[in-house]
Amino acid sequence: MGNPMYGQNKFDSSIEFTEKYLDFCAGWSGNLDTIAGISVSEAEAVAALAAVSSADQGDSYAATLITGAVNTSATTGAAGTIHLPTATRGEHLVLDFADVHDSGTNALTLAVNGGALLSTGTTLISGGVYSKQAIGSATGVAGNTVETAGTVLVPTSVNLIYTATAANNFLGTGSRIHFFCPKDNEWLVNVKHVQQGTGATGAFTVS
């Protein structure tokens, strides 16, 4: 005999999925205040970049964002990595820039894979990709928007790389990047930027 509640549970799940997707599209964070996010310091992002090659789970964990929450980046310009958590269908999270990443021309990589949900005793996240999409801010400046690689059916980009300059970057303090998972192992990205100065510099690339 089938579960008589299955239909209702499926309907409720569809409503929750739609609500989170609408929050993502609108750039609204009001439903992300029940779970505490993390703040990734510059030192943690630098260590996480080094951990990509060494698979240091502790360093990866410190720079792995929490789903269902507003997380913050306190990086100011050193080359570093911030990891997304496992991409599970219907999940929404935000990365808020508490500082501007503008000290020189070093890249900040937002990596789909390589993060760790636990500091010890867990396998590093793998198998995720960015959905096929255009990511960025429609400012008219070359580099502010980038298209992910692959196809709609087989997207292949796993890193969103932001390279800033010393001033006038389009991602200034208060900028927010929203992430939403439309299907397992894929992330959509919605950039809500607050420009630094003229906002004429800074660029996204993917790999």
Secondary structure, DSSP 8 states (H G I E B T S, - for coil): ---TTHHHHHHHHHHHHHHHHHHHHHT--GGG-SS---EE-HHHHHHHHHHHHHT-HHHHHHTB--TTSEEEE---SS-EEEE-----TT-EEEEEESS---SSS-EEEEESSS--SSSSSS----S-EE-S-EEE--SS-TTSEEE-SB-SSSB---EEEEE--SS-BSS-TT-EEEEE-SSTTEEEEEEE---STT--B-EEEE-
